[in-house]
Amino acid sequence: MNAVTINDSIPATATDVLPLQPASADIWDKKYRLKEMYGAIVDKDVEATLIRVAARLARVEADQVRARGGDEVEARNRMHDWFPQFHWALRFGAVPAGRILSNAGAETHKPKTSTINCTVSGTIGDSMQDILQKVMEAGLTLKAGCGVGYELSTLRPKGASVSGAGSSTSGPLSFMEIFDRTCATVASAGGRRGAQMGTFDVGHPDVLEFVRAKREDGRFRQFNLSLLITRDFLDAVEADTDWPLAFPVLACERDKVDLNDSTAVVWREWADHDAGYVIREDGLVACRVYKRIKAKALWNIIMTSTYDFAEPGFILIDEVNRLNNNWFCEYIRATNP
């Protein structure tokens, strides 16, 4: 790159002080450099990439002028004022997210891509229709270049009956395989590997299968996995008491379980209040206890798996929601990859 001096003491680009390393240049070329469909190079160098991104960011400023009714001259002046500021910031190390570097200003060559790096799926309802709907949405999101996070513990546990089908479900991890293969397939047509995060409640009956999922070689290669750890679980670990593994009771099943029996039912926070579950006045959902295990034993299994395989991760979900600025309009149950 040619050095252009901002003033007498500051070089024009950060790479004049610290040259781009070969590995960094290779990553830029493979992931962020704009190329035409058949490989012809558009961004001739890193500087061209920075100019492309800065110009697109400046155009947003011009679009805002147009949106409030400003004339075209004002919009062009606004863009002219902001371009050098964005360009300077990018040159001196204000590195935007990967999808911005890759896709901003690339609409002519990649009109269906996104500048959003990561997203979170809507709540996956416990029905085949909603699962497949979320798979379709995930496929389109991945195609645009975004990563996706999901909570999978909204799906009933393995062996639970499927109403109207006269059969039992194969469990949430079997449906995770569909998302995993979708991600692998869609990503194979693009320039980067797809990214997904699967979160899972520590109180779900299939939690042990989730914790051990990565022990099977090649399974869930398109996923990072994290457990949703609650304060109640940590208290049970400290007290060395039993931990109930439970799943919500449908309203149509309430006559089959004694809601006042604390050994058979526990009341918990639940993300999906539109699924027809039994809900108390305080918003807690009745969950049928499938089995109980020692909380400390589960903790040790989690820690062993994390030590040996680096997964699952650990999300203090109660703290996340307690500290969430949007607590009044959302209840967080998943994160982006």
C-alpha positions as CSV (number, residue, x, y, z in Angstrom):
1,M,0.0,0.0,0.0
2,N,1.2,3.5,-0.7
3,A,1.6,5.6,2.5
4,V,-0.3,8.9,2.6
5,T,0.5,11.1,5.6
6,I,-2.3,12.4,7.8
7,N,0.1,14.7,9.6
8,D,3.8,14.9,10.2
9,S,3.8,12.2,12.9
10,I,1.1,9.7,12.0
11,P,1.5,7.4,9.0
12,A,-1.6,6.8,6.8
13,T,-2.1,3.1,7.6
14,A,-1.6,0.9,10.6
15,T,0.1,-1.6,8.3
16,D,2.9,0.9,7.7
17,V,3.8,0.4,11.4
18,L,3.0,-3.3,11.6
19,P,3.0,-5.0,8.2
20,L,0.3,-7.6,7.4
21,Q,1.6,-11.0,8.3
22,P,1.4,-13.8,5.7
23,A,-1.3,-15.7,7.6
24,S,-3.4,-12.5,8.0
25,A,-3.0,-11.8,4.2
26,D,-4.2,-15.3,3.5
27,I,-7.2,-14.9,5.7
28,W,-8.1,-11.6,4.1
29,D,-7.8,-13.2,0.6
30,K,-9.9,-16.2,1.4
31,K,-12.6,-14.7,3.6
32,Y,-12.9,-10.9,3.1
33,R,-11.5,-10.0,-0.3
34,L,-14.2,-9.3,-2.8
35,K,-14.1,-11.5,-5.9
36,E,-16.5,-12.1,-8.7
37,M,-18.5,-15.3,-9.1
38,Y,-15.9,-17.1,-11.1
39,G,-12.9,-15.9,-9.0
40,A,-11.9,-12.7,-10.8
41,I,-10.5,-10.3,-8.2
42,V,-12.4,-7.1,-7.4
43,D,-10.5,-5.9,-4.3
44,K,-6.9,-5.5,-5.7
45,D,-5.5,-5.1,-2.2
46,V,-6.4,-4.6,1.5
47,E,-6.7,-0.8,0.9
48,A,-9.4,-1.5,-1.8
49,T,-11.3,-3.5,0.8
50,L,-11.2,-0.7,3.3
51,I,-12.3,1.8,0.7
52,R,-15.2,-0.4,-0.3
53,V,-16.4,-0.8,3.3
54,A,-15.9,2.9,4.2
55,A,-17.8,4.0,1.1
56,R,-20.8,1.7,2.0
57,L,-20.8,3.0,5.6
58,A,-20.8,6.6,4.4
59,R,-23.7,5.8,2.1
60,V,-25.8,4.9,5.2
61,E,-25.3,8.5,6.4
62,A,-26.5,9.8,3.0
63,D,-29.5,7.4,3.1
64,Q,-30.5,8.9,6.5
65,V,-30.5,12.4,5.0
66,R,-32.8,11.2,2.2
67,A,-35.1,9.4,4.7
68,R,-35.8,12.6,6.5
69,G,-36.6,14.5,3.3
70,G,-33.2,16.1,2.7
71,D,-32.2,16.9,-0.9
72,E,-29.7,15.0,-3.0
73,V,-27.0,17.7,-2.6
74,E,-27.2,17.4,1.2
75,A,-27.0,13.6,1.0
76,R,-23.9,13.7,-1.2
77,N,-22.2,16.2,1.1
78,R,-23.0,14.0,4.1
79,M,-21.5,11.0,2.4
80,H,-18.4,13.1,1.3
81,D,-17.9,14.3,4.9
82,W,-18.2,10.8,6.5
83,F,-16.2,8.7,4.0
84,P,-12.7,10.0,5.1
85,Q,-13.6,9.5,8.7
86,F,-14.7,5.9,8.3
87,H,-11.7,5.3,6.0
88,W,-9.3,6.7,8.6
89,A,-10.8,4.6,11.4
90,L,-10.6,1.4,9.3
91,R,-6.9,2.1,8.4
92,F,-6.0,2.5,12.1
93,G,-7.5,-0.7,13.3
94,A,-11.2,-0.3,13.8
95,V,-11.9,-3.7,12.4
96,P,-15.6,-4.4,11.8
97,A,-17.2,-7.8,12.0
98,G,-16.4,-10.3,9.3
99,R,-19.6,-10.1,7.4
100,I,-19.2,-6.3,7.2
101,L,-15.7,-6.7,5.8
102,S,-16.8,-9.3,3.4
103,N,-20.2,-8.0,2.2
104,A,-20.4,-4.2,2.8
105,G,-20.4,-2.5,-0.6
106,A,-20.5,-5.9,-2.4
107,E,-24.2,-5.8,-3.4
108,T,-23.4,-5.9,-7.1
109,H,-21.6,-9.2,-6.7
110,K,-23.4,-10.7,-3.6
111,P,-26.9,-9.2,-3.4
112,K,-28.3,-11.8,-1.1
113,T,-25.7,-11.7,1.6
114,S,-25.9,-9.9,5.0
115,T,-23.7,-7.6,7.0
116,I,-25.0,-9.2,10.2
117,N,-22.6,-11.7,11.7
118,C,-24.7,-13.5,14.2
119,T,-28.4,-14.1,14.9
120,V,-30.6,-16.1,17.2
121,S,-33.5,-18.3,16.1
122,G,-37.0,-17.7,17.3
123,T,-38.2,-20.1,19.9
124,I,-38.4,-23.6,18.4
125,G,-41.9,-24.9,19.2
126,D,-42.3,-28.5,20.2
127,S,-44.0,-29.6,17.0
128,M,-42.8,-31.0,13.7
129,Q,-44.2,-28.1,11.8
130,D,-42.4,-25.5,13.8
131,I,-39.1,-27.4,13.8
132,L,-39.1,-27.6,10.0
133,Q,-40.1,-24.0,9.8
134,K,-37.1,-23.0,11.9
135,V,-34.8,-25.3,9.8
136,M,-36.0,-23.4,6.7
137,E,-35.4,-20.1,8.3
138,A,-31.9,-21.3,9.5
139,G,-31.0,-22.4,6.0
140,L,-31.9,-19.0,4.5
141,T,-30.0,-17.2,7.3
142,L,-26.9,-19.3,6.9
143,K,-27.1,-18.7,3.1
144,A,-26.9,-15.0,3.8
145,G,-23.6,-15.6,5.7
146,C,-25.0,-15.2,9.3
147,G,-24.4,-17.5,12.2
148,V,-27.4,-18.8,14.1
149,G,-28.1,-19.7,17.8
150,Y,-30.9,-22.0,19.0
151,E,-32.3,-23.3,22.2
152,L,-33.0,-27.0,21.7
153,S,-34.4,-27.8,25.1
154,T,-37.8,-26.6,24.2
155,L,-38.3,-30.0,22.5
156,R,-39.7,-32.8,24.5
157,P,-37.3,-35.5,25.7
158,K,-36.4,-38.7,24.0
159,G,-39.1,-41.4,24.5
160,A,-42.0,-38.9,25.2
161,S,-45.2,-39.6,23.4
162,V,-46.2,-37.7,20.3
163,S,-49.8,-36.7,20.4
164,G,-51.8,-37.8,17.4
165,A,-49.0,-40.1,16.1
166,G,-49.2,-43.1,18.4
167,S,-45.4,-43.0,18.7
168,S,-42.6,-41.6,20.8
169,T,-40.2,-38.8,19.9
170,S,-36.5,-39.4,19.2
171,G,-35.6,-36.4,21.3
172,P,-34.1,-32.9,20.7
173,L,-30.6,-34.1,19.8
174,S,-31.9,-36.1,16.8
175,F,-33.5,-32.9,15.5
176,M,-30.2,-31.1,16.1
177,E,-28.8,-33.4,13.5
178,I,-31.1,-31.8,10.9
179,F,-29.8,-28.3,11.7
180,D,-26.3,-29.6,11.7
181,R,-26.6,-31.1,8.2
182,T,-28.4,-28.1,6.9
183,C,-25.5,-25.9,8.1
184,A,-22.9,-28.2,6.5
185,T,-24.8,-28.3,3.2
186,V,-25.5,-24.6,2.9
187,A,-22.0,-23.6,4.0
188,S,-20.5,-25.9,1.4
189,A,-21.8,-23.6,-1.3
190,G,-20.3,-20.4,0.3
191,G,-17.0,-19.0,1.1
192,R,-16.9,-19.7,4.8
193,R,-17.9,-22.4,7.3
194,G,-21.3,-22.0,8.8
195,A,-21.6,-21.2,12.5
196,Q,-24.2,-22.4,15.0
197,M,-24.7,-22.4,18.7
198,G,-26.9,-24.9,20.5
199,T,-28.0,-24.1,24.0
200,F,-29.7,-26.6,26.3
201,D,-31.3,-26.3,29.8
202,V,-29.5,-28.1,32.6
203,G,-32.8,-29.3,33.9
204,H,-34.0,-31.1,30.7
205,P,-34.3,-34.9,30.9
206,D,-31.9,-35.3,28.0
207,V,-29.1,-33.1,29.5
208,L,-26.7,-36.0,29.9
209,E,-26.9,-36.9,26.2
210,F,-26.3,-33.2,25.3
211,V,-23.3,-32.9,27.6
212,R,-21.7,-36.1,26.1
213,A,-22.7,-35.3,22.5
214,K,-19.2,-34.2,21.3
215,R,-17.6,-37.3,22.7
216,E,-18.9,-39.0,19.5
217,D,-16.4,-38.3,16.8
218,G,-17.8,-36.2,14.0
219,R,-21.1,-35.4,15.7
220,F,-22.4,-31.8,15.6
221,R,-19.3,-30.5,13.7
222,Q,-21.3,-27.3,12.8
223,F,-22.3,-26.5,16.4
224,N,-20.8,-25.0,19.5
225,L,-22.7,-26.3,22.5
226,S,-23.5,-24.5,25.8
227,L,-25.6,-25.4,28.8
228,L,-28.0,-22.9,30.3
229,I,-27.0,-23.0,34.0
230,T,-29.5,-21.8,36.6
231,R,-29.1,-20.5,40.1
232,D,-31.2,-23.3,41.4
233,F,-28.8,-25.9,39.9
234,L,-25.8,-24.2,41.4
235,D,-27.5,-24.1,44.8
236,A,-28.3,-27.9,44.4
237,V,-24.6,-28.5,43.6
238,E,-23.4,-26.6,46.7
239,A,-25.9,-28.4,48.9
240,D,-25.2,-31.8,47.3
241,T,-28.9,-32.5,46.8
242,D,-30.9,-34.2,44.1
243,W,-31.6,-32.4,40.8
244,P,-34.9,-33.0,39.0
245,L,-34.8,-33.4,35.3
246,A,-38.2,-32.3,34.0
247,F,-40.2,-31.1,31.0
248,P,-43.5,-29.0,30.8
249,V,-46.9,-30.5,31.3
250,L,-49.4,-29.8,28.5
251,A,-52.8,-28.4,29.6
252,C,-54.5,-31.5,28.1
253,E,-52.4,-33.7,30.4
254,R,-53.0,-31.8,33.7
255,D,-55.5,-34.5,34.9
256,K,-52.7,-37.1,34.6
257,V,-50.4,-35.5,37.1
258,D,-50.8,-34.1,40.6
259,L,-49.7,-30.5,40.3
260,N,-49.4,-30.2,44.1
261,D,-47.0,-33.1,44.4
262,S,-43.5,-31.6,44.6
263,T,-41.9,-35.0,43.9
264,A,-43.7,-35.3,40.6
265,V,-43.9,-31.6,39.5
266,V,-41.5,-28.7,39.7
267,W,-42.4,-25.1,38.6
268,R,-39.8,-23.4,36.3
269,E,-39.3,-20.5,34.0
270,W,-40.0,-21.5,30.4
271,A,-39.4,-19.6,27.1
272,D,-42.5,-20.7,25.3
273,H,-45.8,-19.7,26.9
274,D,-47.8,-20.3,23.7
275,A,-47.3,-24.1,23.6
276,G,-50.4,-25.0,25.7
277,Y,-48.5,-25.8,28.9
278,V,-49.8,-25.5,32.4
279,I,-48.8,-22.0,33.6
280,R,-49.2,-20.6,37.1
281,E,-50.3,-17.0,38.0
282,D,-46.7,-16.0,38.6
283,G,-45.7,-17.2,35.1
284,L,-43.9,-20.4,36.1
285,V,-44.6,-23.5,34.1
286,A,-45.5,-26.9,35.6
287,C,-42.8,-29.4,34.6
288,R,-43.2,-33.2,35.1
289,V,-40.2,-34.8,36.8
290,Y,-38.8,-37.6,34.6
291,K,-36.0,-38.5,37.0
292,R,-33.7,-37.1,39.6
293,I,-29.9,-37.3,39.8
294,K,-27.3,-35.9,42.2
295,A,-26.6,-32.3,41.2
296,K,-22.9,-32.7,42.1
297,A,-22.6,-35.8,39.9
298,L,-24.1,-33.9,36.9
299,W,-21.7,-31.0,37.7
300,N,-18.7,-33.4,37.6
301,I,-19.8,-34.9,34.3
302,I,-20.1,-31.4,32.8
303,M,-16.7,-30.4,34.1
304,T,-15.1,-33.6,32.8
305,S,-16.6,-33.1,29.3
306,T,-15.5,-29.5,29.2
307,Y,-12.0,-30.4,30.3
308,D,-11.7,-33.3,27.8
309,F,-13.5,-31.9,24.8
310,A,-13.8,-28.1,25.5
311,E,-17.6,-28.4,25.4
312,P,-20.3,-27.8,26.5
313,G,-19.9,-24.1,27.4
314,F,-21.4,-22.6,30.5
315,I,-24.0,-19.8,30.4
316,L,-25.3,-18.4,33.7
317,I,-28.7,-17.8,32.1
318,D,-30.4,-16.3,35.2
319,E,-27.7,-13.6,35.4
320,V,-27.9,-13.0,31.7
321,N,-31.6,-12.1,32.1
322,R,-31.1,-10.2,35.3
323,L,-28.6,-7.9,33.7
324,N,-30.4,-7.7,30.3
325,N,-31.4,-4.1,29.5
326,N,-34.3,-5.4,27.5
327,W,-35.8,-7.4,30.4
328,F,-39.2,-5.8,29.9
329,C,-39.7,-7.2,26.4
330,E,-37.6,-10.4,26.1
331,Y,-36.4,-13.5,27.9
332,I,-33.1,-14.7,26.6
333,R,-32.6,-18.4,26.2
334,A,-29.9,-18.6,23.5
335,T,-26.8,-16.7,22.2
336,N,-25.2,-16.3,18.9
337,P,-22.2,-18.5,17.9
